[in-house]
C-alpha cells in the first residue's frame, strides 16, 4: 500500500487548483494523494479531480498548524499554506513561492491542473440560467473569499443581459465552464475564477479583472500567471 501525500492547503479553492501540478509531481508514483479541504469545496473537487482523494478537513486527524514538511511510516505532510511563512516571502509572492520551494517552475502550473469537465451539468446550468446558444451576455462574478463572503460592485457598461456567478445548489465553480466560455464579456475578481479562466482560455470579447478591493488595489498575487488580454480595474 502506498503512503499518503497530504497537502496542508484546505482553504482557497484557487490555491488547490494552482497547486495541483506541484502536488502531483511530488507524489508521482510513490504516494496516494489524500487532500483535506473545507467541506463546501468537497463535492466539486471530487468530480473535477477524480484521481485525487479529497476528504473533509475534519475527517483527518493531523496538525494543520504544523509548518514542517515531514514524513511518517504512513504519510508525508506538505505545508503548502505555510510556505510563505517558512521562506519569509512577501505575502503577494506566496503563490509562486509554493513551486519555488520545491524547485519547480510555477509557470508550468497548468501542466497537470486541468479539471475533469461534466459537460451535461455545464449545459444544464447554462439552460437553468435561461441562456441560449449564440446569445450575447455579460457574466460577472462579484464574489471572492473562501465562502463568497466579499462582494464587488460590478456594473458592465452595456445593455446586454447580465448573469451573476453565484452558488447554485448541485453545481460547483467548475460547472460554470460552459457559461464562462460562451460569455460575450467576462468580469471576475482576482481570485479562484481567474485560474479557471486561464485553464479554459475563453474567447470572450472582453475579460475584465478586478482587484479584491478594498483589501487590495493591485494584482501582484497572480499577475505572473496572466496570459489573457485583461482589462484591469483596481476599484469597481
C-alpha positions in Angstrom: 0.0 0.0 0.0 1.3 3.5 -0.9 2.0 6.1 1.6 -0.3 9.1 1.7 0.8 12.5 0.5 -1.3 15.1 2.4 -1.2 18.7 1.3 -1.9 21.1 4.1 -3.9 23.5 2.0 -7.5 23.2 3.0 -8.6 26.8 2.3 -8.8 28.6 -1.0 -10.0 26.6 -3.9 -7.8 28.8 -6.1 -4.8 27.6 -4.1 -5.8 24.0 -4.6 -6.2 24.4 -8.4 -2.9 26.3 -8.7 -1.0 23.7 -6.5 -2.3 20.7 -8.4 0.6 20.2 -10.7 3.1 20.7 -7.8 1.4 18.1 -5.7 1.0 15.6 -8.5 4.7 16.0 -9.3 5.7 15.5 -5.6 3.5 12.4 -5.5 4.5 10.8 -8.8 4.0 7.0 -8.4 5.2 6.9 -4.8 2.3 8.3 -2.9 -1.5 8.4 -2.9 -2.7 12.0 -2.7 -5.2 12.5 0.1 -6.2 16.2 0.2 -8.2 17.6 3.1 -10.3 20.6 2.2 -13.2 22.6 3.7 -16.4 20.7 3.3 -18.0 23.2 0.9 -15.3 22.5 -1.7 -15.5 18.8 -1.4 -18.2 17.7 -3.9 -16.9 20.0 -6.7 -13.3 19.0 -6.3 -14.1 15.2 -6.2 -15.7 15.5 -9.6 -13.1 17.9 -11.0 -10.1 15.8 -10.0 -11.3 12.2 -9.6 -7.7 10.9 -9.4 -7.3 12.7 -6.1 -8.8 11.5 -2.8 -10.4 14.7 -1.4 -11.7 14.4 2.2 -13.3 16.9 4.6 -10.7 18.7 6.7 -12.5 17.5 9.9 -12.1 13.8 8.9 -8.3 13.9 9.1 -6.5 13.8 12.5 -3.4 15.8 11.5 -1.9 19.0 12.9 -2.9 21.7 10.5 -0.7 24.3 12.3 2.5 22.3 11.6 5.0 24.3 9.4 7.2 21.3 8.6 7.4 19.0 5.6 7.7 15.7 7.4 7.1 12.0 6.8 5.9 9.2 9.0 5.5 5.5 8.2 2.0 6.2 6.9 2.1 9.7 5.3 4.0 12.7 4.2 2.5 16.1 5.1 3.3 19.1 2.8 2.9 22.5 4.4 1.6 24.4 1.3 -0.3 27.0 3.2 2.8 28.0 5.3 5.5 28.2 2.5 5.4 32.0 2.6 5.9 32.0 6.3 8.7 29.4 6.1 10.6 31.4 3.5 9.6 34.8 4.8 8.4 35.7 1.4 6.2 38.8 0.9 2.6 37.7 1.0 1.9 38.7 -2.6 4.6 36.3 -3.8 3.3 33.3 -1.8 1.5 31.6 -4.7 4.7 31.5 -6.8 6.8 30.5 -3.8 4.9 27.2 -3.3 6.6 26.0 -6.5 10.0 27.6 -5.9 10.3 26.0 -2.5 10.1 22.6 -4.2 12.5 23.6 -7.1 9.7 23.7 -9.6 8.7 26.4 -12.2 5.4 28.0 -11.3 4.9 28.9 -14.9 4.2 25.2 -15.5 1.3 25.2 -13.1 -1.3 24.3 -15.8 0.5 21.1 -16.8 -1.5 18.8 -14.6 -4.1 21.2 -13.3 -6.9 20.8 -15.9 -10.0 19.5 -14.4 -12.5 16.9 -15.5 -15.5 18.5 -17.1 -19.0 17.3 -16.8 -20.5 18.7 -20.0 -24.0 17.5 -19.1 -24.0 19.5 -15.9 -22.5 22.5 -17.6 -25.3 22.6 -20.2 -27.9 22.0 -17.5 -26.6 25.1 -15.7 -26.5 27.1 -18.9 -30.2 26.3 -19.6 -31.1 26.8 -15.9 -29.8 30.4 -16.2 -32.1 31.0 -19.1 -29.4 31.3 -21.7 -29.5 30.3 -25.4 -26.6 29.4 -27.7 -25.4 32.4 -29.7 -26.9 34.8 -27.2 -24.6 37.6 -26.1 -24.4 38.2 -22.3 -22.2 39.6 -19.6 -21.0 37.2 -17.0 -20.0 38.7 -13.7 -18.5 37.1 -10.6 -18.7 39.8 -7.9 -17.8 37.4 -5.0 -14.5 36.4 -3.6 -13.3 34.7 -0.4 -13.4 31.1 0.5 -17.1 31.3 1.4 -18.1 34.0 -1.1 -18.1 36.4 1.8 -16.8 39.5 0.0 -18.6 41.3 -2.9 -17.6 43.8 -5.5 -20.0 46.2 -7.1 -19.5 45.3 -10.8 -21.7 47.0 -13.4 -21.0 46.2 -17.1 -21.2 49.2 -19.4 -23.6 47.8 -21.9 -27.2 46.8 -22.4 -26.7 43.0 -22.6 -28.2 40.5 -20.3 -26.1 40.1 -17.2 -25.6 36.7 -15.5 -24.2 36.6 -12.0 -22.0 33.7 -10.9 -23.3 32.5 -7.5 -23.8 29.4 -5.5 -26.3 27.2 -7.3 -27.3 24.1 -5.5 -26.0 21.0 -7.2 -23.3 22.8 -9.2 -19.7 23.8 -8.4 -17.4 26.5 -9.7 -16.1 24.1 -12.3 -19.7 23.6 -13.7 -19.7 27.2 -14.8 -17.1 26.5 -17.5 -19.6 26.5 -20.5 -21.2 29.7 -19.3 -17.7 31.2 -18.9 -16.6 30.1 -22.4 -19.7 31.5 -24.1 -19.8 34.9 -22.4 -19.5 38.0 -24.5 -17.9 40.0 -21.7 -16.5 38.4 -18.6 -16.0 40.2 -15.2 -14.1 38.3 -12.5 -12.2 39.1 -9.3 -8.5 38.4 -8.8 -9.4 35.2 -7.1 -10.2 31.5 -7.9 -12.1 32.3 -11.1 -9.0 33.7 -12.8 -7.4 30.2 -12.6 -10.5 28.7 -14.3 -10.3 31.3 -17.0 -6.6 30.7 -17.5 -7.2 26.9 -17.9 -10.2 27.4 -20.2 -8.9 30.2 -22.4 -12.3 31.6 -23.2 -12.8 33.7 -26.3 -14.8 36.5 -24.7 -14.6 39.8 -26.4 -13.6 41.5 -23.2 -12.3 40.0 -19.9 -12.3 42.4 -17.0 -10.3 41.6 -14.0 -11.0 43.3 -10.6 -8.7 43.6 -7.7 -10.0 42.3 -4.3 -11.0 45.8 -3.3 -10.8 47.3 -0.7 -8.4 44.6 0.6 -6.1 45.0 -2.4 -5.6 47.6 -5.1 -3.3 45.5 -7.3 -2.8 42.2 -9.0 0.6 41.1 -7.7 -0.7 37.8 -6.3 -1.5 36.4 -9.8 -0.1 38.8 -12.4 2.8 36.5 -13.3 0.2 33.9 -14.4 -1.8 36.1 -16.7 -2.0 35.1 -20.3 -5.3 36.8 -21.3 -5.7 40.3 -22.5 -7.3 41.5 -19.3 -8.8 44.9 -18.7 -7.7 45.8 -15.2 -9.8 47.5 -12.5 -8.5 48.4 -9.1 -11.7 49.9 -7.9 -15.1 48.9 -9.4 
